Amino acid sequence: MKRITIATVAAVWVSIIAANAQQPLTHTQHGRLRTVLNPAASLLADGGEVSVISRRQWVGVDGAPAVFWGSGHIAFKDFGATAGLSIRHESLAVEKLSEASAFFAKSVRISKTEYLGLSLNAGVAYMDGRFSQLDPQDPAFRDDVREIDPLVGFGVMLYRPERYYVGLSLPRLMLGSLGGSDDSRYNFRNVYHLTAGALFPLGTDFHVRPSVLVTYSESLRPQAEASALFFIKEVFGIGGNFRSYGEIAGMAQFNFAGFGIGYSYQFNPGNEVLSRRISNTTHEIGLSYRFGNQSGGLL
């Protein structure tokens, strides 16, 4: 029964790819948890930070997409620099991708209040695709793939602490052809992220934090999304996220003593192919802790 379920999920996924191309697996909490998308964003938490994000799509379906991001860095305030590690693990049915990379970021002051941050990262990616488990007799599924390839990346960010930021990054520039094949289902491409956000005070006890994320890759559909959270006394925030393909998410965040806890519930009210065939409910949890004298920070 489990094999039938996985095979069904994979068949649906392949049909969606053939019709529309795969959407990138990104998270909705990019307004605060940005380092996994652009290591230069670590400069905004100049006391150091540790964060993790877990995203589970199509809840209740065996083999559904799941992604885990983790990041941690230390700061060198005297040099305006940070150094840290980022990890990522994503899975879909019998296909898994794991990445780990180290990064270094440096800021340069370009005005009285503004900074330009640059980052470089390098690491490895490992793909484990056990496609023969779906149906060894079906020629549509090729042999198993297990590959390790190096990767490098970069990021740039213009920012004003606790006010705004705009960044562009390529965190995964593959130096090999991971899962290399003319079949785009198994060929991981370079992914670009454009991020931007700001923090606006609304009186003494209220703030609003809008943010946007645009993701592009040669083999994926471009995706744009916007989020906004309203905060009370910098402690509790509530808001939403909207993606260009119709997904809507309700979001909440709670800050205390340097900790940040975020939750997102996402669904698609439309009638796309995915919505008609399987559950499209997505849950996402983010945790972070900022070191130093920071109270948690909203941006």
Residue, then its C-alpha position, 0 to 999 in steps of 0.5 A: m500500500k505504501r508503494i502504491t501511495i508513493a507511486t501515486v504521489a510521484a505520478v501526480w508530481v510528474s504530471i504537474i511538472a509536465a504541465n506547469a513546471q515545478q514551483p520552488l520550495t521556499h518558506t513564507q517566513h522570509g520576513r525574519l528568517r532570511t539567512v538561509l536564502n541570502p547569507a548576507a542577511s546574517l549581518l542584520a543580526d549582528g550579535g549572532e543567530v541560530s534558526v531552523i525552519s520546517r515546512r511540510q506540504w500536502v499534509g496527510v499524503d505519504g511521500a509529500p514534499a518536506v523541507f528543512w532549513g537550518s542556519g547559525h552564525i557568529a558575529f565579529k562586530d569590530f570587523g562588521a562581519t559574520a561567519g556561519l553554516s547553513i543546511r538544507h534537506e528536502s524530500l519528495a517521494v523517493e527523491k532527497l536532496s541535502e546541502a551543507s555550506a559555510f559562509f562569510a559575510k562582510s558589511v561596508r558602511i556607505s552612508k551615515t545609516e546605510y550598509l552594503g553587505l556581501s557574502l560568499n558560501a561554499g559547500v556540498a550537495y548530495m542527491d539520493g534518488r531511488f527511482s527504481q522503487l516506484d516501479p522497476q519494470d517501468p522504463a519511465f523511471r530510470d536507475d537510482v541516482r546517488e551523487i555528491d557535487p560541490l556548490v558555491g554561492f554569493g549574496v549582496m544586501l543593502y540595508r539600514p538596521e531595523r529599518y529596511y533591506v534589499g538583497l539578491s542572492l544565488p546561494r546554490l551555484m552547482l559546479g557539477s550537474l547534480g542528477g545530471s540528465d536531459d530530464s529536467r525532473y531530476n536536474f537541480r538548477n541554480v536558484y536566484h532570490l530577490t528579497a526585500g523588507a521594511l519595518f514601520p512604526l505605527g505609534t508607540d506600541f505597534h509596528v508593521r513589517p512587509s516583505v517580498l520574495v521573488t525566486y527564479s530558476e531556469s527549470l522552475r516557474p518564477q515565483a513571487e510572494a508578499s507578506a505582512l505582519f502587524f506587531i503589538k509591543e514587539v512581542f506578538g505579530i499576526g498577518g498573512n502571505f500571498r503567492s503568485y500562484g494563488e496560495i494564501a497563508g495565515m501567519a503568527q510570530f511570538n518574540f521573547a528574550g531573544f527567541g522568535i517562534g513563527y507559524s504559518y498555515q498555507f493553502n490554495p483556495g483555487n482549482e489548479v491541478l494540484s488542488r483537485r487531486i490531493s490535499n494542498t494544506t501546508h504547515e510551517i514552523g520557524l524557530s530562532y534565537r538572537f544572541g547579544n543584547q538584542s531583544g529579539g528584533l523585528l527585522 
